[in-house]
Amino acid sequence: MSITRHQCIDELRRRRVRPVTQPGDEEFLYELASDDDPAQAVQYIFEQARVREALQQIPAEQRIVIELAFWGGLSHQEIAVYCHSPLGTIKTRSRLGRQRLKQLLPESV
């Protein structure tokens, strides 16, 4: 029963982790914001593509931790349990990943 319970919890977390927007949703996002400000919608689409591209350039371990934290809404502790890794390792991966993203995504663009 314990194994089944943990597998169910893992599956629920996996479902919760998926990003709200998927590649290809740019048209939907544009339509959503086009009534307010079309320029802002286009800028959002380009910014989203930049972030996705930058995420692909960092190591997978760091990318997974960042995605779980920001899109999944998981805490460091929850990510450690999910990834079967020590809490300190998760915090280090998060910090290193954010530092690398900061280098890849300069403010002035």
Beta strands, then each sheet from edge to edge (+ up, - down):
end
